[in-house]
Amino acid sequence: TLKDTSFLTIDKVPFKDANEMRMYLDAVHQDRVHTAGKPSQGSGSFGGVLGSRT
């Protein structure tokens, strides 16, 4: 878990998947900023994106 402004580098990911991941992480970050203390429920939906890759 990244708890600061650290960087996460993932090699050899198709652009579409990388862009979806970036949008998801941005949304999770915004949700945490606006609703501090509320648990995020987005991780399950993103798992489907990663799980469907072949």
C-alpha angles and dihedrals in degrees: 000000000000109000099176138030094298120144126242116204120197117182129211099014117145112253093244092054093044091051092049090049091050092050091048094049091047090052092049090049092050091047091053092048093051099037106033111188095021111115114241115242098190100090094081093054093049090052088067090058093052094040094053095058116112 
